[in-house]
Every structure is written in C-alpha cells, then in structure tokens.
C-alpha cells in the first residue's frame, strides 16, 4: 500500500470514529440533562418515589404559575399550539395541560417533541407523569390530535434558594420532523396518542 493510500485510509478511519462519537454524544447528553435538570430538562415520574402527604401539604402553601409555549422546527409542517396559555397550581399538585397538533398536508407525517423549562433552575423539579414527548407522534393527512401533559413541581423546589424565588415557569415544546423511513412508521394510518378526559387526575 502506498503512503498516499495509507494516509487516506487513516483519515477515513478518523472521520468515521469522530462521526460515531458525535452520534453517541447525543443520547449521553440527553441522559446527563435528564439526570441533572441541566438546561431546563424536566424529570420523569417513572422510577421516582411518590410524594408523601407531608410533602404535598407543605407545598400547598405556595402557588406557582406555569406558562406554556409551542413551536415547530423548520420542515415541520404541523400546526401546533397549547390549548391554555397559563395554569396556576400549588407546589406538589398535579396539573393537566393540553397541546393541539394538526397535520394540514395531504401526506402522513410524524415527529417528536423536545422540551425544556425556563428558568433552568426549575428543570430538575418539574416532573412529568405523562407526556406526548416520550414517543414519536404520527398524524394522518388533515388529522388533529389533543396531546396531554400531566405534571407536578416537586416540593423539594422549596428547599432550593435559587429555585424557590421563581414565581413563574415556562414549559416549552418544539416539534421536529421525523422522516417515515427513519422513524419506521407503519404503512397504515394510526391515531396519535389518545387523550384522557379533561380532568386533573387525583392521587
């Protein structure tokens, strides 16, 4: 093998390695954010211990405003917006919010939402019990769907001097397109995530 070919081969191996590291960094970064609340990443209720009655009672003395925001990334042709602008709830109380998505095109399309909470300091205390962002969503041509989010703010929020100063938080979603071939969407149309009744769950 000539020196030129050896150099080209070495450069190719380096490029492939760097590409692999870049792809691996994405899920690792998401795991880090989910574990720490970094960059306003919210937490999932799955695997967390239920709130105690004492914690809920302690949080009931404090009310906070949650503001909702919705966006679509370039190339995402859906109409997407929150059904409510704000909600007020007590710390530790479950909230139920709805987002509306519709596909105005003549093609079946899908996407997945990313999310964050601002201010960033509240991210690790904002816990989602149910969220459409956990899975890819698919809408048939001209189909619409109500997408629910069930959440609460952990009363541990009150023990954080920086977070406890916050009186209003914003939960923001951005939908990104997912190519059918890459997402592995089935050929037949499927409804988006079914919506529960519009009542705040208890417990």
Residue frames as qw, qx, qy, qz and C-alpha x, y, z in Angstrom:
[[0.000, 0.889, 0.457, 0.000, 0.00, 0.00, 0.00],
 [0.411, 0.501, -0.023, 0.761, 1.39, 3.38, -0.98],
 [0.227, -0.186, -0.464, 0.836, 1.92, 6.15, 1.60],
 [0.281, -0.085, -0.165, -0.942, -0.86, 8.18, -0.03],
 [0.626, -0.282, -0.607, -0.400, -3.36, 5.32, 0.29],
 [0.517, -0.253, -0.679, 0.455, -2.28, 4.66, 3.89],
 [0.041, -0.073, -0.248, 0.965, -2.82, 8.33, 4.73],
 [0.455, -0.156, -0.355, -0.801, -6.23, 8.35, 3.05],
 [0.637, -0.283, -0.712, -0.082, -7.25, 5.18, 4.91],
 [0.375, -0.204, -0.576, 0.697, -6.12, 6.63, 8.24],
 [0.158, 0.001, 0.045, -0.986, -8.06, 9.83, 7.63],
 [0.561, -0.219, -0.550, -0.579, -11.13, 7.78, 6.74],
 [0.575, -0.293, -0.724, 0.243, -10.90, 5.82, 10.00],
 [0.180, -0.150, -0.390, 0.891, -10.53, 9.05, 11.99],
 [0.332, -0.094, -0.213, -0.914, -13.55, 10.60, 10.25],
 [0.625, -0.278, -0.658, -0.316, -15.70, 7.51, 10.89],
 [0.479, -0.250, -0.664, 0.517, -14.63, 7.44, 14.54],
 [0.002, -0.073, -0.207, 0.976, -15.46, 11.11, 15.03],
 [0.480, -0.185, -0.414, -0.751, -18.88, 10.60, 13.42],
 [0.626, -0.297, -0.721, -0.002, -19.59, 7.69, 15.76],
 [0.325, -0.205, -0.522, 0.761, -18.57, 9.74, 18.78],
 [0.193, -0.060, -0.060, -0.978, -20.84, 12.58, 17.65],
 [0.603, -0.271, -0.540, -0.521, -23.86, 10.27, 17.38],
 [0.606, -0.281, -0.684, 0.293, -23.09, 8.66, 20.74],
 [0.180, 0.007, -0.351, 0.919, -22.78, 12.06, 22.39],
 [0.380, -0.312, -0.269, -0.828, -26.43, 12.94, 21.69],
 [0.728, -0.439, -0.484, -0.210, -28.07, 10.23, 23.87],
 [0.608, -0.167, -0.476, 0.613, -25.35, 10.64, 26.51],
 [0.036, 0.174, -0.107, 0.978, -26.04, 14.38, 26.64],
 [0.554, -0.399, -0.343, -0.645, -29.78, 13.72, 26.94],
 [0.749, -0.337, -0.550, 0.148, -29.15, 11.26, 29.79],
 [0.411, -0.032, -0.358, 0.838, -26.98, 13.81, 31.57],
 [0.201, -0.270, -0.069, -0.939, -29.61, 16.54, 31.18],
 [0.671, -0.399, -0.467, -0.415, -32.40, 14.24, 32.38],
 [0.711, -0.270, -0.537, 0.365, -30.43, 13.24, 35.45],
 [0.396, -0.175, -0.276, 0.858, -29.38, 16.75, 36.46],
 [0.109, 0.856, 0.452, -0.228, -32.07, 19.05, 35.07],
 [0.342, -0.368, 0.291, 0.814, -29.32, 20.82, 33.12],
 [0.033, -0.006, -0.493, -0.870, -30.54, 23.32, 30.50],
 [0.524, 0.039, 0.154, -0.836, -34.05, 23.16, 31.92],
 [0.465, 0.026, -0.837, -0.288, -34.56, 19.46, 31.19],
 [0.681, -0.360, 0.145, -0.621, -37.57, 18.16, 33.10],
 [0.166, -0.264, 0.930, -0.193, -37.75, 14.91, 35.05],
 [0.600, -0.124, -0.634, -0.472, -39.91, 11.81, 34.52],
 [0.649, -0.434, 0.303, -0.546, -42.08, 10.42, 37.30],
 [0.950, 0.078, -0.294, -0.070, -41.24, 6.84, 36.30],
 [0.739, 0.114, -0.470, 0.469, -38.99, 5.32, 38.95],
 [0.004, 0.434, -0.348, 0.831, -39.46, 8.19, 41.41],
 [0.152, -0.297, -0.840, 0.429, -40.92, 7.64, 44.86],
 [0.126, -0.739, -0.543, -0.378, -44.48, 9.01, 45.21],
 [0.016, -0.505, 0.248, -0.827, -44.84, 12.29, 47.04],
 [0.258, -0.282, -0.816, 0.434, -45.69, 11.89, 50.69],
 [0.165, -0.816, -0.532, -0.154, -48.77, 13.52, 52.18],
 [0.437, -0.716, -0.112, 0.533, -46.47, 15.71, 54.27],
 [0.369, -0.127, 0.393, 0.833, -44.63, 16.95, 51.17],
 [0.036, 0.552, 0.621, 0.556, -47.88, 17.74, 49.36],
 [0.319, -0.839, -0.426, 0.114, -49.24, 19.57, 52.43],
 [0.451, -0.535, 0.069, 0.711, -46.04, 21.60, 52.67],
 [0.266, 0.076, 0.510, 0.815, -46.18, 22.57, 49.00],
 [0.003, 0.703, 0.683, 0.197, -49.85, 23.56, 49.22],
 [0.244, -0.788, -0.234, 0.514, -48.85, 26.81, 50.87],
 [0.144, -0.523, 0.378, 0.750, -47.15, 28.03, 47.70],
 [0.664, 0.620, 0.405, -0.108, -48.76, 28.69, 44.30],
 [0.300, -0.398, 0.506, 0.704, -46.80, 29.00, 41.07],
 [0.610, 0.636, 0.057, -0.469, -47.77, 29.99, 37.51],
 [0.574, -0.082, 0.702, 0.413, -46.91, 27.63, 34.66],
 [0.419, 0.673, -0.136, -0.594, -46.81, 29.17, 31.18],
 [0.771, 0.145, 0.599, 0.163, -46.98, 27.01, 28.03],
 [0.193, 0.715, -0.378, -0.556, -45.18, 27.56, 24.74],
 [0.813, 0.211, 0.535, 0.090, -45.21, 25.61, 21.45],
 [0.164, 0.727, -0.430, -0.509, -43.01, 25.79, 18.37],
 [0.928, 0.278, 0.244, 0.052, -42.21, 23.80, 15.23],
 [0.472, -0.466, 0.475, 0.579, -38.75, 23.32, 13.75],
 [0.350, 0.547, -0.414, -0.638, -38.03, 24.16, 10.07],
 [0.311, 0.169, -0.873, -0.335, -39.52, 21.48, 7.85],
 [0.030, 0.291, 0.900, -0.323, -42.22, 20.52, 10.37],
 [0.146, -0.260, -0.453, -0.840, -45.48, 21.39, 8.66],
 [0.308, -0.537, -0.779, 0.101, -47.81, 20.82, 11.60],
 [0.238, -0.671, 0.005, -0.702, -49.89, 23.47, 13.31],
 [0.650, -0.230, -0.627, 0.363, -49.00, 23.17, 16.99],
 [0.101, -0.548, 0.179, -0.811, -50.12, 25.27, 19.95],
 [0.089, -0.112, -0.834, 0.532, -51.08, 24.99, 23.64],
 [0.228, -0.614, -0.672, -0.344, -54.80, 24.97, 24.47],
 [0.411, -0.874, -0.240, 0.102, -54.13, 27.11, 27.53],
 [0.320, 0.799, -0.267, 0.434, -51.68, 29.97, 27.99],
 [0.044, 0.449, -0.682, 0.576, -51.08, 29.56, 31.71],
 [0.717, -0.442, -0.520, -0.141, -52.12, 27.47, 34.69],
 [0.169, -0.620, 0.506, -0.576, -51.79, 28.16, 38.38],
 [0.868, -0.240, -0.426, -0.087, -51.22, 25.28, 40.75],
 [0.560, -0.759, 0.306, -0.130, -49.79, 24.53, 44.15],
 [0.175, 0.585, -0.791, 0.026, -46.35, 23.00, 44.53],
 [0.214, -0.106, 0.953, -0.188, -46.76, 19.21, 44.53],
 [0.617, 0.413, 0.430, -0.513, -50.23, 19.41, 42.94],
 [0.489, 0.150, 0.737, 0.441, -50.82, 17.56, 39.66],
 [0.303, 0.577, -0.051, -0.756, -51.54, 19.71, 36.64],
 [0.593, 0.321, 0.704, 0.223, -53.07, 18.66, 33.32],
 [0.165, 0.654, -0.186, -0.715, -52.37, 20.70, 30.19],
 [0.740, 0.414, 0.523, 0.089, -53.28, 20.09, 26.56],
 [0.058, -0.500, 0.456, 0.734, -51.48, 20.87, 23.33],
 [0.727, 0.533, 0.339, -0.269, -53.21, 20.76, 19.94],
 [0.224, -0.394, 0.677, 0.580, -51.44, 19.43, 16.85],
 [0.721, 0.539, 0.338, -0.276, -52.83, 19.17, 13.33],
 [0.455, -0.166, 0.647, 0.589, -51.40, 18.00, 10.04],
 [0.445, 0.653, 0.128, -0.599, -52.71, 20.24, 7.21],
 [0.115, 0.473, -0.713, -0.504, -50.85, 18.33, 4.49],
 [0.856, 0.187, -0.181, -0.446, -52.02, 15.51, 2.23],
 [0.639, 0.309, -0.686, 0.158, -49.29, 13.17, 3.49],
 [0.812, -0.547, -0.205, 0.014, -48.97, 11.13, 6.66],
 [0.352, 0.645, -0.417, 0.535, -46.21, 12.71, 8.70],
 [0.768, -0.528, -0.329, 0.153, -44.63, 12.27, 12.08],
 [0.213, 0.706, -0.342, 0.582, -42.38, 13.98, 14.52],
 [0.672, -0.404, -0.512, 0.351, -41.10, 14.07, 18.07],
 [0.139, -0.930, -0.039, -0.338, -41.10, 16.93, 20.51],
 [0.541, 0.076, -0.472, 0.692, -38.18, 18.20, 22.51],
 [0.383, -0.834, -0.329, -0.223, -38.86, 20.23, 25.62],
 [0.462, 0.099, -0.450, 0.758, -37.36, 22.40, 28.29],
 [0.339, -0.829, -0.438, 0.074, -38.34, 24.51, 31.27],
 [0.335, 0.380, -0.181, 0.843, -37.23, 28.05, 32.00],
 [0.008, 0.831, -0.552, 0.060, -35.77, 29.25, 34.26],
 [0.635, 0.315, -0.705, 0.031, -33.26, 26.40, 34.06],
 [0.057, -0.321, 0.754, -0.570, -33.08, 26.10, 37.85],
 [0.689, -0.011, 0.345, -0.637, -36.62, 24.68, 37.94],
 [0.640, 0.319, -0.597, -0.364, -35.97, 21.90, 35.40],
 [0.318, 0.156, -0.911, 0.210, -34.92, 19.27, 37.93],
 [0.225, 0.142, 0.698, -0.665, -38.07, 19.89, 39.99],
 [0.614, 0.292, -0.099, -0.727, -40.53, 19.84, 37.08],
 [0.307, -0.102, 0.946, 0.010, -41.76, 16.23, 36.91],
 [0.577, 0.186, -0.352, -0.714, -43.82, 14.85, 34.02],
 [0.610, -0.031, 0.736, -0.293, -46.06, 11.85, 34.68],
 [0.634, 0.446, 0.612, 0.159, -47.43, 11.61, 31.15],
 [0.058, 0.726, -0.216, -0.650, -46.21, 13.43, 28.05],
 [0.802, 0.571, 0.145, -0.096, -46.55, 13.11, 24.29],
 [0.214, 0.842, -0.495, -0.031, -42.83, 13.92, 24.03],
 [0.602, -0.406, 0.687, -0.038, -41.90, 10.46, 25.35],
 [0.634, 0.187, 0.717, 0.219, -42.75, 8.86, 21.97],
 [0.049, -0.065, 0.512, 0.855, -42.82, 9.76, 18.29],
 [0.434, 0.493, 0.499, -0.566, -46.21, 11.04, 17.17],
 [0.173, 0.079, 0.747, 0.637, -47.84, 10.37, 13.81],
 [0.402, 0.502, 0.345, -0.684, -50.74, 12.20, 12.15],
 [0.495, 0.397, 0.705, 0.317, -52.62, 11.11, 9.05],
 [0.149, 0.282, 0.328, 0.889, -53.42, 13.71, 6.36],
 [0.303, -0.486, -0.165, -0.803, -55.56, 16.51, 7.87],
 [0.672, -0.446, -0.583, 0.096, -55.73, 14.71, 11.21],
 [0.124, -0.696, 0.299, -0.641, -55.69, 16.61, 14.50],
 [0.711, -0.252, -0.620, 0.216, -54.91, 15.41, 17.99],
 [0.388, -0.834, 0.145, -0.364, -55.10, 16.70, 21.54],
 [0.707, 0.216, -0.550, 0.388, -51.84, 15.88, 23.32],
 [0.573, -0.789, -0.110, -0.191, -51.92, 15.87, 27.14],
 [0.422, 0.401, -0.582, 0.568, -49.19, 16.56, 29.66],
 [0.693, -0.671, -0.232, -0.127, -49.63, 15.55, 33.31],
 [0.510, 0.412, -0.396, 0.643, -47.05, 17.09, 35.59],
 [0.517, -0.829, -0.212, 0.024, -46.20, 18.47, 39.03],
 [0.255, 0.738, -0.416, 0.466, -43.46, 20.51, 40.66],
 [0.721, -0.172, -0.589, 0.321, -41.59, 18.59, 43.34],
 [0.420, -0.893, -0.133, -0.090, -41.87, 20.24, 46.78],
 [0.755, -0.268, 0.047, 0.597, -38.06, 19.89, 47.02],
 [0.309, 0.667, 0.227, 0.638, -38.23, 23.04, 44.88],
 [0.348, -0.896, -0.109, -0.254, -38.90, 24.95, 48.11],
 [0.769, -0.544, 0.103, 0.318, -35.55, 23.86, 49.58],
 [0.642, 0.228, 0.230, 0.695, -33.53, 25.33, 46.71],
 [0.154, -0.645, -0.194, 0.723, -32.79, 29.02, 47.47],
 [0.016, -0.236, 0.471, 0.850, -32.46, 29.90, 43.77],
 [0.136, -0.299, -0.836, -0.440, -35.47, 27.94, 42.50],
 [0.161, -0.591, -0.716, 0.334, -37.72, 28.99, 45.38],
 [0.027, -0.448, -0.038, 0.893, -37.51, 32.61, 44.23],
 [0.063, -0.056, -0.692, -0.717, -39.23, 31.72, 40.94],
 [0.420, 0.294, 0.487, -0.707, -42.90, 32.65, 40.66],
 [0.750, 0.519, 0.064, -0.404, -43.50, 31.67, 37.02],
 [0.441, -0.294, 0.765, 0.366, -42.06, 28.87, 34.89],
 [0.611, 0.506, -0.223, -0.566, -42.44, 28.19, 31.16],
 [0.676, -0.029, 0.728, 0.111, -42.81, 24.70, 29.72],
 [0.391, 0.660, -0.304, -0.564, -41.81, 24.88, 26.06],
 [0.772, 0.101, 0.616, 0.118, -42.09, 22.24, 23.32],
 [0.285, 0.615, -0.449, -0.582, -40.64, 22.16, 19.81],
 [0.881, 0.208, 0.413, -0.097, -41.78, 19.52, 17.32],
 [0.052, -0.568, 0.664, 0.483, -39.14, 18.22, 14.90],
 [0.809, 0.325, -0.220, -0.438, -39.95, 16.27, 11.71],
 [0.548, -0.306, 0.777, 0.049, -39.20, 12.57, 11.51],
 [0.420, 0.344, -0.625, -0.561, -38.80, 11.02, 8.02],
 [0.902, -0.065, 0.051, -0.423, -41.13, 8.00, 7.67],
 [0.833, 0.303, -0.450, 0.109, -38.27, 5.72, 6.55],
 [0.249, 0.428, -0.633, 0.595, -36.10, 6.71, 9.50],
 [0.459, -0.280, 0.436, -0.721, -38.91, 6.57, 12.04],
 [0.062, -0.017, -0.996, -0.055, -40.24, 3.23, 10.79],
 [0.506, 0.144, 0.270, -0.806, -43.84, 4.43, 10.64],
 [0.482, 0.235, 0.844, 0.002, -46.34, 1.71, 9.68],
 [0.092, 0.169, 0.621, 0.760, -47.94, 1.93, 6.26],
 [0.220, -0.661, -0.659, -0.283, -51.50, 2.26, 7.60],
 [0.102, -0.619, 0.139, -0.766, -52.57, 5.47, 9.36],
 [0.515, -0.356, -0.695, 0.354, -52.57, 5.33, 13.14],
 [0.234, -0.912, -0.204, -0.267, -54.07, 7.84, 15.56],
 [0.209, 0.582, -0.488, 0.616, -51.79, 9.93, 17.70],
 [0.205, -0.026, -0.814, 0.543, -51.52, 9.33, 21.45],
 [0.308, -0.643, -0.631, -0.305, -55.09, 9.15, 22.82],
 [0.043, -0.448, 0.276, -0.849, -56.12, 11.94, 25.14],
 [0.193, -0.321, -0.841, 0.390, -57.52, 11.31, 28.63],
 [0.115, -0.827, -0.529, -0.153, -60.61, 13.08, 29.83],
 [0.217, 0.595, -0.127, 0.763, -60.09, 16.76, 30.54],
 [0.630, -0.747, -0.070, -0.201, -59.94, 16.40, 34.31],
 [0.095, 0.689, -0.645, 0.318, -56.95, 16.69, 36.60],
 [0.779, -0.109, -0.617, 0.015, -56.14, 13.19, 37.94],
 [0.541, -0.740, 0.208, -0.341, -56.09, 12.74, 41.69],
 [0.950, -0.276, 0.058, 0.135, -53.55, 10.99, 43.85]]
